[in-house]
Amino acid sequence: MPSMTHSFDKTTMTTLAGLNLALSYENAAVGRLEKRLSESIDPEVKEKINRHLTQTREQQDRLKLAIRALGGEPLIENGRLAVPEPPPSLKGMIERGSTPNEREVWESMNDLIVERAEVILYEGGIQALVLLKADKRAIKVLEKNLKEEEAFAIWLEKNNPRIAKRLMKKQLEDRKKKLLTEETAVSATTN
C-alpha cells in the first residue's frame, strides 16, 4: 500500500487500493498461467496461455507504473483467484481417476471462470473509479487490461467446446486402439 510518509486524499487512496487489488489478482494469475503452461497437453491451448501470460506480465507492469505515478507502492502479494474447487472427497477421486485429456478440459473450464471473474473485477473497478472522478490515466490502465482479459475469456468461451470435443474424441480413439491391441494380443496367444 502507499508509503506512510505520503499524505493522500481519499480518491487517491481508493484509486491506489483499486490498482493494487487488480495487481494482486494479476500476480496470482501469473502463477496459475505458468502452472497451466507447464501442465497443458494441447498445443493450441499452450500457445494461447503463453500469449496471455505475456499480456498478464505487461498488465502487471502497467499497474505498477500507474501506482507509482500516484505516489503509491505496488503490492507483491497475490490475491485469491476465483477457481472452483470440489469437496476433498470428490477432488481426490477426480485427480486419481482423470486422464490427462479430462484434466485439460477441466482446467480449461477453470481458465474461463478465472478470466470471467477478472473481467467482472475490472468492470467494477473502472465503474467505481469513474464515479469517484479518479485519475484518468489509472482508469485507462484498467480499461486496457480489461480488453485483454475480455479477449482471452471470449477465445476460451468460443473454443473450449471444440477443444474439449477434440480431446475427448482422441481419448475414445486411443481407448479403442488399446482395446483392439489387447484383443489382438490375447487372440495371438490363444491360437
N, C-alpha and C positions, 0 to 999 in steps of 0.2 A: 504494500500500500504506500501512499505518499509519505515522503520523509516528514518527520515531525518538526523539522526546522522550518518548513514552509507553512504559510497561512493560506488556506484555500477557501473560496466561497462555497456555498452549498452546491451550486450547479457544477462547479469544477470537481468537487469531491464525489458527487454522484456520477459524473462522467468518468472519472478515474476508476471508480468502483465497477462501473459497467464494462469499461475497456479491459480491466484486469480480470473480470469474470469471464469475458469472452476469451482472453488469453489463457486462462486456466483450463478451459474446455479444449482449446487448440493444443495446449501442452499435453493433455490426456490423449487427444486424437492422434498425435504423432506416435505415441507408444502403441496404440491399438493398430494403426495403419502399418507400422513396422512389423508387428506380430503377424498381421494378416498377410503382408507381403511375403514373409518367410514361410508361412504355412499354406498359402493358396496353391491349389494344384491346377488351376485353369489359367493358361497363358493370357487370355483376353482380360480376365479379372485382374491378374497380376499387373498387367500394363496399366489398367485404369487406376488401380490402387497406388501404383508407383507415381503416376501423374498427380493424383490427388495428394499424395504425401508431399510432393514438391510444392504444390499450392498451399498446403497447410503450413509448411515451414515459412513460406512467403507471408501467409496471413499472420503468423506469429511475429515476424519482423515488422510488418505494418503496424500491428497493435503496439509493439514495444516502442516504436518511433512516436506514435500518437500519444502514448502515456508519458514518455519523456518530454515531448513537446509541451505538455500541460504541466510539467514540473513534477510528475509522479515517478514512482519506481515500479517497473514491471515485476509481476509475480513470477516465481519459478515453480510454484506449486501446481499440481494437477487438480482440475475439477473432476467431478464424477460424471461419466458419460451415461446416457440412458440406454443401457444394454440389458435386455430382459434376461432373467436367469430363472430356470426352473427350480423347483424344490430339490434339495440334495439327493433324495431317493431317485428322482427322475433324471437328474443331471448325470449321476453315475451310470445309470442304465443307458442313457443317450451316448455318453462318451465311450463306454465299453462296446456298445452294440452298433455304433455307426461306422459306416465305411467312409473313406476319405471323400468320396463324391457327396455323400449325405452331409458330412460336416461342412463341405464347401457351400452347399445350398443353405444350410442352417446359418452359417456365418455371413453369407451374402444378404440374407434377410435381416440379420442384426446390423449389417452395414447400413442398410436402408433406414432402419429405425434410428440409428445414431445420426445419420445425415438429416433426416426429417426433424429430429429434436434440435439439432444445431440451427436449422432454418428457423424454427419457431423461436428459439432463443435470440437469434439475430433480429428477427422481425420485432420482437418485444422490446429489445434494447434500443433499436432505432426509433420506434414509436415513443418510448419514454424520453429519449434524448431530444427528439423533435419537440415534444410537449414542453420540455424544460428550456427550450431555445439554447441548447448546449452548443459547444464548439462545432461548427460546420465541418471542419476537417476530420474530427473524430467520427462524425456521422458518416462521412464519405468512406472512411476506412471500413466501418461496419457494413455499409452498403456493398462495397466491393467484395468483402468476404462472403456476404450473403449470396451474391450472384454465383460465386464459385461453389458454395455449398449446395445451392439450388441446382446447379448444372449437374453435379455428381449425383445428387438424390434423384433427379429426373432420369439420368442414364441408368441408375440401378433399378428404378421402378419399371422402366421400359424394357430393360434387358435381363433382369433376374429370371423371369419366367422362361425365356428362351434358353438361357444358360442352364437353368435347373433341368429343363426338359432334355437338353443335350447330355448333361451329366448322368441323369437317371437312365436315359436310353443306352448310353455307353455301359453303365453298370449292368443293365439287364443283358446286353450283348455279351459282356465279359463273363457273366454268370452262366449264360447258355453255352459259351465256348468251353468253360471249365467243366460243366456237366458232360458235354459231348466228349471231351478229352478223357474224363474219368470213365465214362461208359465204354469208350474205345479201349482203354487200358484194361478194364475188367473183362471185356469181351476177348481181348487178345490173350489174357492169362487163362481163361476158361476153355479156349479152343486148343 
